[in-house]
Amino acid sequence: MIARPMVPITDQFATDDLGLADRSRFWLAALEATGQGVAIADANHPDLILTYVNSAFKKLTGYNAAEALGKSCRFLQGSDRAQPGIATLRQAIQSGKSCEVVLRNYRKDGSLFWNQLAIAPITDSQGKVSHYVALQRDITALKEQEQAIQRQGIYDDRTTLPKRQLFLDRLNQALAWSQFSGIPGALLLVDLGTPTHLDGSPVLSPEAEENLEVIANRLQAYVRPHETLAHLSHYQFGLLLLDPNVQLRAEERAHGIQAVIRDRLEGFEGGVHIGIVPLVTKTPATVLLQAAEAAAQKARSQQQSYLSLESSTVQEAPVQHSRDRDWQQAIAAGELTLALQPQMGLRNRQLRGFEVQLRWQHPQQGMLLASQLLEHLEESPHREAVGRWFLDQAGQLLSQWRTGTQFSGLFAIPLLPQQWQSPTFLSDLRTLLETYQIPPEQLELDVPAQGLVDGSAESWDWIHEVRALGIGVSLADFGSRTVGLYDLRDLPLTTLKLERRFVRGLPDDANDRAIVRGVMAMSQALKVRVVARGVDTVEQAKFLARAECDAMQGLAYSALLNIEEALQVARSPQAPAW
């Protein structure tokens, strides 16, 4: 039997001409016609028993009226009571207010559905809440879609194994449990070793692609139920152990892993190598993972199948290896980008070109600037790959601008530390010019002064070869390091970039004025241009113009720009207002 709905008397509908019986039939028909599940509960009963359910409720839940009426409205939750929405619902009922929540509910056949539940109080003639009406909507398909999207972010599509972030979460949980229980743990990093493209993507043959799936399946079959296996990157797997005899167990697992996958390593480079680190409490999970990667790389360099680190070594944290790994991931994840600093000619007050700068949107440290990047790259084995990537991206951008906007200005590209020492440096430049059809006079390479100070006349031959290609060469920070005048005389430089500390005091500082005038006189004698950096005020810019400086860059003309902003400047260059 269907209970008569408790409906408030209201003037929102023109039903005053209906009798009470007709009015009840009117509301009942409306409730039955709606496509949403509707249930009404008795607010005066301590269990809020149901007094009415419509046909859509029965279709949604599988329960007919006889099975639902008289039951607590909580029966659809089953034993699944640990839901945040339930507390919100309980608080609203206690306060006599409306609310909307999403709950896990269960049909008569036991199947789960996600219920978007909205409740509202019904008051009697004295204004007391007598009933609650609940509207229900099945949003299971939407939740499943959300979960699928979320799963894609934390599980690898190919292997169905957890990705790096989920593995780090579980590693943090293991660290907490190890500290609480006293049970030691270990992390194993399995490195298959494969060469990569400049963008960080793996160079995998079809055989290696097929073997990767086989390896993942074999590892899943090999690990025990209480162990955590993850696919950390294209060719790295992680295994997490908690065991009282963890040192012996970890080495046993390392031998076992080698055995189960050694016949499926075709297409990978140098075989499988495993790094083992103990779970050192109060050590960040990311540091442990970096240490395991460092151990695997050291095992590879020493031609060992696996290598275990001591606790003291783990706590020291292989920072440089962490930076190397970050560089490799930064290229693959698209975290590296270009920023452009406009340069203005001081003689004609027109756009001269742009200094192209490398930027890294680091996931933990935020945007890293040039000086910070150099610290990361100084000893990195990825320095050469990053340098090639930087050159290629700058060349590609210049080519696009030449085609799209007929941009004819200059791109000044700062060279990364010792980039010119790469055996492929000159061939990379030739390839750049040919691939993107760039006139060499539109490129200028900025060489740090330290690179010239540390070198010798014999090591500067590359500068002559770069100039032979028609590409300009500038001394990036003239004044920051001592470069002999004979060296400046003999080197075929096209530009000197005046270090910002000589600009900072202009026009008031007499010493800075004298230095700038001396540099201008020398540059004219050597027939090289001078670009002043860090020109942030109009007064500085005007003094430099009077001193016959060729060009400037700094806030007096423009701030550092992203690619889209710089493109607008390239399309419509404007002289400054001063």
DRENSENU-161335 format. One line per field, with one value per residue (C-alpha): x, y, z; residue in three letters. Coordinates in nm, 4 decimals, padded with zeros to 6 digits. Example, Ala and Ser with C-alpha at 12.3 -4.5 7.8 and 13.67 -1.06 7.14 Angstrom:
BEGIN
xx <- (01.2300_01.3670)
yy <- (-00.4500_-00.1060)
zz <- (00.7800_00.7140)
aa <- (ALA_SER)
This chain:
BEGIN
xx <- (00.0000_00.1320_00.1152_-00.0584_00.2006_00.2278_00.2109_00.2205_-00.0682_00.0757_-00.0379_00.2373_-00.0090_-00.3642_-00.5273_-00.7519_-01.0521_-00.9823_-01.1226_-00.8877_-00.9236_-00.8708_-00.5738_-00.4113_-00.4665_-00.3168_00.0053_00.0266_00.0014_00.2738_00.5071_00.4457_00.5074_00.8513_01.1493_01.3420_01.3107_01.0999_01.0703_00.8989_01.0078_00.8319_01.0374_00.8624_00.9808_01.3290_01.4382_01.2772_01.0760_00.9576_00.5883_00.5899_00.7994_00.7180_00.7566_01.0943_01.2268_01.1178_01.2817_01.6020_01.6401_01.4608_01.2499_00.8709_00.6536_00.5784_00.9545_01.0485_00.7656_00.8067_01.1840_01.4476_01.5605_01.9127_01.8453_01.9811_02.3256_02.3544_02.6661_02.8497_02.8124_03.1619_03.0681_03.1304_02.7915_02.6086_02.7377_02.6268_02.2835_02.2468_02.3410_02.0872_01.8080_01.8922_01.8815_01.5611_01.7350_01.7726_02.0904_02.2320_02.4831_02.6211_02.6006_02.6893_02.3603_02.2801_01.9925_01.7903_02.0209_02.3237_02.4609_02.6120_02.4760_02.5810_02.2839_02.2691_02.0276_01.8541_01.6316_01.3965_01.1813_00.7999_00.6348_00.2856_00.0414_00.2347_00.5640_00.7048_00.8954_00.6719_00.8295_01.1274_01.0996_01.3999_01.4781_01.7133_01.9133_02.1376_02.4756_02.6650_02.7703_02.9103_03.1029_03.2420_03.3609_03.5273_03.6908_03.8119_03.9719_04.1248_04.2486_04.4192_04.6166_04.7435_04.7515_04.9444_04.7110_04.9409_05.0411_04.7511_05.0181_05.0300_05.2208_05.4915_05.2630_05.0515_05.3687_05.5041_05.1806_05.2131_05.5801_05.4837_05.2306_05.4963_05.7367_05.4733_05.3888_05.7559_05.8156_05.5056_05.5539_05.9320_05.9174_06.1924_06.1287_06.3127_06.2571_06.3783_06.4074_06.4231_06.5897_06.5706_06.7903_06.6943_06.8159_06.5870_06.5023_06.5772_06.2168_06.2704_06.0545_06.1981_06.3606_06.1907_06.1878_05.8682_06.0346_06.1069_05.7483_05.6181_05.8731_05.7771_05.4246_05.5569_05.7981_05.5180_05.2994_05.5801_05.6654_05.3001_05.2917_05.6205_05.5479_05.3540_05.0108_05.1449_05.4168_05.3599_05.4722_05.4538_05.5457_05.7429_05.8468_05.8846_06.1475_06.1502_05.9553_05.9419_05.8894_05.8104_05.8800_05.8045_05.9687_06.1482_06.4334_06.4219_06.7904_06.7941_06.4448_06.5343_06.8393_06.6318_06.3692_06.6395_06.7780_06.4245_06.3415_06.6593_06.5666_06.2057_06.2745_06.6294_06.5084_06.2796_06.5304_06.5716_06.5514_06.6714_07.0206_07.2716_07.0411_06.8427_06.9967_06.8356_06.8905_06.7991_06.7548_06.6264_06.3211_06.4874_06.2181_06.1781_06.3261_06.0931_05.9610_06.0933_06.4459_06.4249_06.3119_06.5912_06.8410_06.7112_06.7499_07.1029_07.1801_07.0452_07.2553_07.5631_07.4988_07.4822_07.8068_07.9804_07.8249_07.6564_07.3135_07.2049_07.3454_07.2300_07.2806_07.3497_07.1127_07.3700_07.4106_07.0346_07.0017_07.2710_07.0415_07.2028_07.1016_07.2807_07.1144_06.7813_06.8529_06.9547_06.6333_06.4350_06.5938_06.5024_06.1447_06.1251_06.1804_05.9341_05.6675_05.6914_05.8084_06.0815_05.9783_06.1142_06.0918_06.1981_06.3527_06.3002_06.6013_06.5680_06.8163_06.9124_07.0022_06.6691_06.4477_06.3226_06.2965_06.6351_06.5315_06.4997_06.7249_06.5806_06.5959_06.5341_06.2813_06.1817_05.8438_05.9695_05.6860_05.8262_06.0438_05.8256_05.9672_06.3470_06.5353_06.8593_07.0994_06.9132_06.9098_07.2862_07.3290_07.1207_07.3033_07.6611_07.7541_07.4515_07.5046_07.1816_07.3428_07.4156_07.0622_06.9061_07.1355_07.0314_06.6655_06.7043_06.8716_06.6131_06.3181_06.4621_06.5305_06.1840_06.0232_06.2283_06.1317_05.7624_05.7879_05.9741_05.6958_05.3985_05.4992_05.7979_06.0047_06.3547_06.5025_06.7674_06.7440_07.0234_07.0593_07.2651_07.4772_07.4519_07.7657_08.0324_07.7693_08.0216_08.2423_07.9914_08.1344_07.8066_07.7770_07.8790_07.6882_07.3834_07.4099_07.4384_07.1376_06.9444_07.0084_06.9215_06.6156_06.4449_06.5875_06.7158_06.9464_07.2544_07.2659_06.9416_07.1156_07.3602_07.5109_07.5835_07.9019_07.9491_08.2670_08.3716_08.3812_08.6456_08.8420_08.8630_08.9609_09.2695_09.3324_09.3297_08.9926_08.8321_08.8504_08.4802_08.4066_08.5818_08.3862_08.0559_08.1426_08.2316_07.8728_07.7570_07.6187_07.7024_07.8842_07.8446_08.0219_07.7202_07.8284_08.1131_08.2615_08.1654_08.4933_08.8302_08.8821_09.2119_09.2032_09.4284_09.1681_08.8940_09.1155_09.1739_08.8262_08.5767_08.3011_08.0083_07.8611_07.9523_07.6704_07.7408_07.6898_07.3960_07.6030_07.7678_07.4242_07.2673_07.4331_07.3668_07.3477_07.4457_07.7529_08.0649_08.2600_07.9837_07.9626_08.3382_08.3332_08.0427_08.2100_08.5329_08.3519_08.1843_08.5160_08.6746_08.3821_08.4018_08.7717_08.7067_08.4023_08.1681_07.8210_07.7311_07.4020_07.3361_07.1488_06.9275_06.8311_06.5318_06.4880_06.4339_06.7288_06.9622_06.8354_06.8799_07.2358_07.3262_07.1793_07.3903_07.6946_07.6273_07.5425_07.3937_07.1040_06.9483_06.7223_06.5390_06.2244_06.2721_06.1687_05.9985_05.9780_06.0576_05.7744_05.6272_05.6069_05.2567_05.3375_05.6630_05.4819_05.2538_05.5607_05.7185_05.3997_05.3550_05.6817_05.6461_05.8978_05.8864_05.6857_05.9878)
yy <- (00.0000_00.3445_00.5970_00.9273_01.1984_01.4737_01.7909_02.1464_02.3808_02.6485_02.9225_02.8518_02.6532_02.7338_02.4422_02.6399_02.5443_02.1732_01.9812_01.8052_01.4673_01.6146_01.8131_01.4987_01.3172_01.6158_01.6075_01.2286_01.2317_01.4973_01.2955_00.9783_01.1563_01.2912_01.1010_01.1362_00.9050_01.0660_00.9473_01.1095_01.0307_01.0930_01.3533_01.2663_00.9064_00.8571_00.6453_00.8752_00.5887_00.6184_00.6995_00.7375_00.6312_00.6948_00.4665_00.6139_00.5252_00.1666_00.1544_00.3085_00.0876_-00.2339_-00.2170_-00.2011_00.0070_-00.2793_-00.3435_00.0243_00.1804_00.1765_00.1305_00.3780_00.5985_00.4691_00.1169_00.1943_00.2550_-00.1014_-00.1335_00.1358_00.4083_00.5625_00.8307_01.2039_01.2866_01.1055_01.3483_01.6411_01.4829_01.4137_01.7697_01.9152_01.6953_01.7939_02.1605_02.1234_02.2488_02.1446_01.9909_01.7996_01.5150_01.2273_00.8841_00.5279_00.3368_-00.0251_-00.1736_-00.4735_-00.6992_-00.5585_-00.3526_-00.0142_00.3110_00.6682_00.8641_01.2425_01.3064_01.6386_01.6684_01.9475_01.9824_01.9910_02.1907_02.1626_02.4466_02.5350_02.5626_02.2426_02.0005_01.7011_01.5239_01.5325_01.4949_01.3439_01.3662_01.0997_01.0896_00.8077_00.9601_00.6305_00.6821_01.0250_00.8946_00.6044_00.8483_01.0631_00.7575_00.6431_00.9823_00.9766_00.6220_00.7246_00.9770_00.7297_00.3967_00.3160_00.2316_-00.0276_-00.2233_-00.1300_-00.0754_00.2304_00.5274_00.7235_00.9516_00.6681_00.4730_00.7711_00.7870_00.4191_00.4683_00.7414_00.5046_00.2323_00.4763_00.5682_00.2037_00.1060_00.3782_00.2749_-00.1018_-00.1235_-00.3541_-00.2521_-00.1999_-00.1586_00.0006_-00.1669_00.0295_-00.1861_00.0001_-00.1634_00.1049_00.2438_00.5402_00.8424_01.1115_01.4762_01.5170_01.2395_00.9831_00.6306_00.4994_00.1609_-00.0862_-00.2858_-00.5808_-00.3684_-00.2382_-00.5944_-00.7062_-00.4208_-00.5592_-00.9107_-00.7849_-00.6006_-00.9112_-01.1311_-00.8886_-00.8740_-01.2524_-01.2630_-01.0171_-01.1278_-00.9905_-00.7727_-00.6169_-00.3015_-00.2949_00.0206_00.1335_00.4515_00.5570_00.4145_00.1657_00.1776_-00.0288_00.0092_-00.2605_-00.1880_-00.4436_-00.4569_-00.7568_-00.8284_-00.9821_-00.7160_-00.7085_-01.0757_-01.0523_-00.7533_-00.9258_-01.2404_-01.0376_-00.8676_-01.2066_-01.3278_-01.0240_-01.0701_-01.4339_-01.3812_-01.1038_-01.1610_-01.3381_-01.0472_-00.7600_-00.7352_-00.3705_-00.2394_-00.1061_-00.2820_-00.5197_-00.4757_-00.3118_-00.2754_-00.0190_-00.1140_00.1353_00.0776_00.2743_00.5355_00.6946_01.0723_01.0702_01.2048_00.9434_01.1417_01.1330_00.7556_00.7100_00.9345_00.7375_00.4118_00.5558_00.6652_00.3137_00.1572_00.3931_00.3186_-00.0534_-00.0009_00.1981_-00.0681_-00.3505_-00.5027_-00.6615_-00.4749_-00.2383_-00.1718_00.1612_00.2009_00.4081_00.6838_00.7152_00.7343_01.0180_01.2148_01.1952_01.1932_01.5498_01.5619_01.2441_01.3910_01.6939_01.4746_01.2774_01.5988_01.7315_01.4181_01.4320_01.8085_01.7612_01.4720_01.6497_01.9780_02.1682_02.3493_02.6556_02.9709_03.3302_03.6271_03.9596_04.2283_04.4355_04.7917_04.9732_05.2990_05.4747_05.4177_05.3283_05.0210_04.6540_04.4913_04.1395_03.9150_03.7430_03.3916_03.2467_02.8969_02.8568_02.5532_02.5289_02.2926_02.0906_02.1497_02.4607_02.6700_02.8751_02.8454_03.1377_03.1365_03.1441_02.8600_02.6553_02.6868_02.5437_02.2426_02.1966_02.2577_01.8911_01.7265_01.4584_01.5874_01.9241_01.8384_01.7130_02.0199_02.2465_02.0804_02.1023_02.4737_02.5501_02.3514_02.5195_02.8660_02.7859_02.6423_02.9501_03.1890_02.9947_03.0179_03.3903_03.4453_03.2651_03.3991_03.7601_03.8204_03.8816_03.9869_04.0686_03.8901_03.5924_03.6034_03.2574_03.2143_02.9010_02.6644_02.5753_02.4210_02.3560_02.4477_02.1576_01.9034_01.7129_01.7689_02.1422_02.2770_02.0101_02.0904_02.4545_02.3621_02.1310_02.4091_02.6548_02.3982_02.2470_02.5764_02.7785_03.0500_03.3250_03.2938_03.6707_03.6388_03.4264_03.5372_03.3013_03.4467_03.3042_03.3460_03.5328_03.2480_03.0203_03.2425_03.2899_02.9136_02.8430_02.8991_03.0359_02.6809_02.6068_02.9121_02.7744_02.6984_03.0735_03.1251_02.8352_02.9759_03.3124_03.1329_03.0071_03.3693_03.3421_03.6222_03.5620_03.7891_03.8050_03.7546_03.9340_04.1669_04.2980_04.0062_03.8242_03.9537_03.8906_04.0189_04.3008_04.0954_03.8215_04.0669_04.1906_03.8419_03.6945_03.7580_03.8744_04.0710_04.2031_04.2828_04.2619_04.5091_04.3547_04.5062_04.6156_04.8852_05.0103_05.0117_05.3345_05.5359_05.8243_05.9409_05.7286_05.8906_05.5631_05.3851_05.6754_05.6563_05.2773_05.2911_05.5645_05.3643_05.0494_05.2442_05.3840_05.0390_04.8782_05.1340_05.0636_04.6879_04.7353_04.5388_04.6367_04.6928_04.5830_04.7061_04.4669_04.5502_04.8958_04.9513_05.3307_05.5944_05.7966_05.4982_05.4474_05.8150_05.8234_05.5086_05.6593_05.9738_05.7514_05.5891_05.2446_05.0344_04.8605_04.7870_04.5404_04.5844_04.7236_05.0666_04.9004_04.5724_04.3071_03.9433_03.7990_03.4584_03.3377_03.4719_03.8132_03.8322_03.7404_04.0417_04.2645_04.1091_04.1746_04.5329_04.6701_05.0144_05.2724_05.3536_05.6572_05.8404)
zz <- (00.0000_-00.0936_00.1867_00.1246_00.0663_00.3222_00.1118_00.2466_00.1757_-00.0526_-00.2841_-00.5392_-00.7566_-00.8526_-00.6637_-00.4331_-00.6447_-00.5755_-00.2850_-00.0397_-00.2087_-00.5530_-00.4274_-00.2891_-00.6186_-00.7987_-00.5945_-00.6076_-00.9864_-01.0022_-00.7800_-00.9785_-01.3083_-01.2176_-01.3527_-01.0257_-00.7321_-00.4598_-00.1005_00.1989_00.5551_00.8871_01.0760_01.4032_01.3989_01.5534_01.2541_00.9934_00.8453_00.4879_00.4372_00.0599_-00.2390_-00.6044_-00.9038_-01.0018_-00.6534_-00.7035_-01.0466_-00.9117_-00.6032_-00.6982_-00.3806_-00.4100_-00.1772_00.0624_00.1065_00.1529_00.3540_00.7300_00.7019_00.8101_00.5247_00.5943_00.4706_00.1217_00.2728_00.3974_00.6141_00.4159_00.6795_00.6688_00.4160_00.4624_00.3077_00.5889_00.8517_00.6364_00.5935_00.9670_01.0576_00.8120_00.9519_01.3092_01.2062_01.0037_00.6888_00.3258_00.1887_-00.1071_-00.0827_-00.2904_-00.1267_-00.2123_-00.2028_-00.2785_-00.4764_-00.3733_-00.5779_-00.3897_-00.6769_-00.5978_-00.7353_-00.6638_-00.5359_-00.5671_-00.2821_-00.2106_00.0972_00.2064_00.5197_00.5096_00.7840_00.9291_01.0017_01.3199_01.1285_01.2786_01.0523_01.0098_00.7121_00.4810_00.1053_-00.0720_-00.4439_-00.5760_-00.8976_-01.0153_-01.1120_-01.1292_-01.4908_-01.4080_-01.1053_-01.3054_-01.5693_-01.3017_-01.1494_-01.4911_-01.5498_-01.2040_-01.2565_-01.5788_-01.3779_-01.1172_-01.3040_-01.6185_-01.9081_-02.0592_-01.7495_-01.5112_-01.2433_-01.0158_-01.1528_-00.9734_-00.7693_-00.6298_-00.5543_-00.3612_-00.1612_-00.0721_00.0079_00.2554_00.4142_00.4389_00.6045_00.8632_00.9308_00.9526_01.2112_01.4097_01.3957_01.3911_01.0859_00.8417_00.4744_00.1468_-00.1908_-00.5099_-00.8316_-01.1443_-01.4340_-01.7762_-01.9326_-02.2706_-02.4771_-02.5052_-02.7569_-02.6746_-02.5556_-02.3002_-02.4777_-02.5023_-02.8165_-02.8124_-03.0971_-03.1631_-02.9883_-02.6818_-02.6745_-02.6761_-02.4181_-02.1859_-02.1529_-02.0975_-01.8316_-01.6513_-01.6523_-01.5233_-01.2448_-01.1389_-01.1252_-00.9324_-00.6522_-00.3455_-00.2516_00.0316_-00.1890_-00.3950_-00.7582_-00.9717_-01.3245_-01.2506_-01.6002_-01.9502_-01.8366_-01.4570_-01.2060_-00.8290_-00.5663_-00.2020_00.0725_00.4451_00.6106_00.9420_00.7436_00.4758_00.3744_00.2819_00.1328_-00.0857_-00.2340_-00.2853_-00.4743_-00.6817_-00.7917_-00.8656_-01.0783_-01.2787_-01.3402_-01.4516_-01.7044_-01.8318_-02.1482_-02.2472_-02.2524_-02.6294_-02.7309_-02.3965_-02.3291_-02.1097_-01.9248_-01.6046_-01.2978_-00.9569_-00.6830_-00.3243_-00.0406_00.3139_00.4314_00.6492_00.8642_00.8549_00.5054_00.2313_-00.0072_-00.3043_-00.1594_-00.1114_-00.4687_-00.5972_-00.3905_-00.5394_-00.8901_-00.8044_-00.6780_-00.9975_-01.2105_-01.0034_-01.0409_-01.4159_-01.4253_-01.2146_-01.4195_-01.1142_-01.1283_-00.8170_-00.5568_-00.1988_-00.0251_00.3441_00.5579_00.6011_00.2242_00.1746_00.4223_00.2445_-00.0618_-00.4063_-00.4917_-00.8229_-00.9408_-00.8383_-01.0521_-01.3447_-01.3196_-01.2918_-01.6110_-01.8005_-01.6741_-01.7320_-02.1061_-02.1262_-01.9195_-02.1103_-01.8014_-01.9960_-02.1884_-02.3461_-02.2265_-02.4366_-02.3356_-02.6027_-02.7060_-02.8374_-03.0563_-02.8850_-03.2079_-03.3854_-03.0828_-03.2724_-03.1779_-03.2350_-03.1439_-02.8405_-02.5945_-02.5655_-02.2156_-02.0849_-01.8053_-01.6011_-01.4301_-01.1619_-00.9982_-00.6478_-00.6705_-00.9017_-01.1884_-01.2002_-01.3517_-01.5501_-01.2538_-01.0823_-01.4020_-01.4336_-01.0844_-01.1853_-01.5156_-01.4057_-01.3572_-01.5156_-01.7821_-01.9399_-02.0061_-02.3672_-02.4350_-02.2724_-02.4759_-02.8017_-02.7021_-02.6220_-02.9540_-03.1475_-02.9739_-03.0334_-03.3987_-03.4474_-03.2910_-03.5047_-03.8166_-03.7258_-03.6684_-03.9961_-04.1804_-03.9862_-03.9149_-04.1470_-03.8344_-03.9379_-03.5989_-03.3981_-03.1635_-02.9043_-02.7491_-02.4295_-02.4470_-02.1518_-01.9512_-02.1750_-02.4453_-02.7137_-02.6027_-02.7292_-03.0274_-03.2137_-03.1373_-03.4784_-03.6690_-03.4543_-03.5607_-03.9284_-03.8966_-03.7251_-04.0088_-04.2759_-04.1050_-04.0268_-04.3178_-04.0848_-04.2172_-03.9932_-03.9332_-03.7341_-03.4715_-03.2051_-02.9473_-02.6029_-02.4502_-02.0735_-01.9863_-01.7562_-02.0600_-02.2184_-01.8970_-01.8408_-02.1990_-02.4092_-02.7534_-02.8927_-02.7307_-02.8933_-03.2462_-03.2334_-03.2147_-03.5455_-03.6958_-03.5676_-03.7218_-04.0448_-04.0512_-04.0385_-03.6823_-03.4396_-03.1105_-02.8094_-02.4749_-02.2499_-01.9311_-02.0140_-01.6883_-01.4677_-01.5363_-01.6532_-02.0224_-02.1561_-02.4094_-02.6353_-02.6219_-02.7180_-03.0014_-03.1356_-03.0899_-03.3721_-03.1361_-03.2746_-02.9486_-02.5890_-02.3368_-02.0613_-01.7186_-01.5295_-01.2288_-01.4448_-01.5475_-01.2026_-01.0849_-01.4012_-01.4520_-01.1032_-01.0263_-01.1719_-01.1818_-01.3729_-01.6177_-01.6789_-01.7238_-01.9694_-02.1777_-02.1796_-02.2948_-02.5752_-02.6952_-02.6891_-02.8706_-03.1475_-03.1873_-03.1941_-03.4196_-03.1951_-03.0762_-02.7102_-02.5573_-02.2030_-01.9767_-01.6810_-01.8055_-01.5798_-01.5732_-01.8389_-01.7041_-01.7532_-02.1080_-02.2010_-02.0667_-02.2620_-02.5785_-02.5329_-02.4730_-02.8142_-02.6748_-02.9539_-02.7765_-02.4408_-02.2656_-01.9391_-01.7793_-01.9357_-02.2615_-02.1687_-01.9025_-01.9764_-02.1876_-02.2549_-02.6145_-02.6829_-02.5369_-02.7305_-03.0517_-03.0081_-02.9686_-03.2793_-03.4778_-03.3611_-03.2225_-03.0676_-02.9530_-02.5813_-02.4695_-02.3295)
aa <- (MET_ILE_ALA_ARG_PRO_MET_VAL_PRO_ILE_THR_ASP_GLN_PHE_ALA_THR_ASP_ASP_LEU_GLY_LEU_ALA_ASP_ARG_SER_ARG_PHE_TRP_LEU_ALA_ALA_LEU_GLU_ALA_THR_GLY_GLN_GLY_VAL_ALA_ILE_ALA_ASP_ALA_ASN_HIS_PRO_ASP_LEU_ILE_LEU_THR_TYR_VAL_ASN_SER_ALA_PHE_LYS_LYS_LEU_THR_GLY_TYR_ASN_ALA_ALA_GLU_ALA_LEU_GLY_LYS_SER_CYS_ARG_PHE_LEU_GLN_GLY_SER_ASP_ARG_ALA_GLN_PRO_GLY_ILE_ALA_THR_LEU_ARG_GLN_ALA_ILE_GLN_SER_GLY_LYS_SER_CYS_GLU_VAL_VAL_LEU_ARG_ASN_TYR_ARG_LYS_ASP_GLY_SER_LEU_PHE_TRP_ASN_GLN_LEU_ALA_ILE_ALA_PRO_ILE_THR_ASP_SER_GLN_GLY_LYS_VAL_SER_HIS_TYR_VAL_ALA_LEU_GLN_ARG_ASP_ILE_THR_ALA_LEU_LYS_GLU_GLN_GLU_GLN_ALA_ILE_GLN_ARG_GLN_GLY_ILE_TYR_ASP_ASP_ARG_THR_THR_LEU_PRO_LYS_ARG_GLN_LEU_PHE_LEU_ASP_ARG_LEU_ASN_GLN_ALA_LEU_ALA_TRP_SER_GLN_PHE_SER_GLY_ILE_PRO_GLY_ALA_LEU_LEU_LEU_VAL_ASP_LEU_GLY_THR_PRO_THR_HIS_LEU_ASP_GLY_SER_PRO_VAL_LEU_SER_PRO_GLU_ALA_GLU_GLU_ASN_LEU_GLU_VAL_ILE_ALA_ASN_ARG_LEU_GLN_ALA_TYR_VAL_ARG_PRO_HIS_GLU_THR_LEU_ALA_HIS_LEU_SER_HIS_TYR_GLN_PHE_GLY_LEU_LEU_LEU_LEU_ASP_PRO_ASN_VAL_GLN_LEU_ARG_ALA_GLU_GLU_ARG_ALA_HIS_GLY_ILE_GLN_ALA_VAL_ILE_ARG_ASP_ARG_LEU_GLU_GLY_PHE_GLU_GLY_GLY_VAL_HIS_ILE_GLY_ILE_VAL_PRO_LEU_VAL_THR_LYS_THR_PRO_ALA_THR_VAL_LEU_LEU_GLN_ALA_ALA_GLU_ALA_ALA_ALA_GLN_LYS_ALA_ARG_SER_GLN_GLN_GLN_SER_TYR_LEU_SER_LEU_GLU_SER_SER_THR_VAL_GLN_GLU_ALA_PRO_VAL_GLN_HIS_SER_ARG_ASP_ARG_ASP_TRP_GLN_GLN_ALA_ILE_ALA_ALA_GLY_GLU_LEU_THR_LEU_ALA_LEU_GLN_PRO_GLN_MET_GLY_LEU_ARG_ASN_ARG_GLN_LEU_ARG_GLY_PHE_GLU_VAL_GLN_LEU_ARG_TRP_GLN_HIS_PRO_GLN_GLN_GLY_MET_LEU_LEU_ALA_SER_GLN_LEU_LEU_GLU_HIS_LEU_GLU_GLU_SER_PRO_HIS_ARG_GLU_ALA_VAL_GLY_ARG_TRP_PHE_LEU_ASP_GLN_ALA_GLY_GLN_LEU_LEU_SER_GLN_TRP_ARG_THR_GLY_THR_GLN_PHE_SER_GLY_LEU_PHE_ALA_ILE_PRO_LEU_LEU_PRO_GLN_GLN_TRP_GLN_SER_PRO_THR_PHE_LEU_SER_ASP_LEU_ARG_THR_LEU_LEU_GLU_THR_TYR_GLN_ILE_PRO_PRO_GLU_GLN_LEU_GLU_LEU_ASP_VAL_PRO_ALA_GLN_GLY_LEU_VAL_ASP_GLY_SER_ALA_GLU_SER_TRP_ASP_TRP_ILE_HIS_GLU_VAL_ARG_ALA_LEU_GLY_ILE_GLY_VAL_SER_LEU_ALA_ASP_PHE_GLY_SER_ARG_THR_VAL_GLY_LEU_TYR_ASP_LEU_ARG_ASP_LEU_PRO_LEU_THR_THR_LEU_LYS_LEU_GLU_ARG_ARG_PHE_VAL_ARG_GLY_LEU_PRO_ASP_ASP_ALA_ASN_ASP_ARG_ALA_ILE_VAL_ARG_GLY_VAL_MET_ALA_MET_SER_GLN_ALA_LEU_LYS_VAL_ARG_VAL_VAL_ALA_ARG_GLY_VAL_ASP_THR_VAL_GLU_GLN_ALA_LYS_PHE_LEU_ALA_ARG_ALA_GLU_CYS_ASP_ALA_MET_GLN_GLY_LEU_ALA_TYR_SER_ALA_LEU_LEU_ASN_ILE_GLU_GLU_ALA_LEU_GLN_VAL_ALA_ARG_SER_PRO_GLN_ALA_PRO_ALA_TRP)
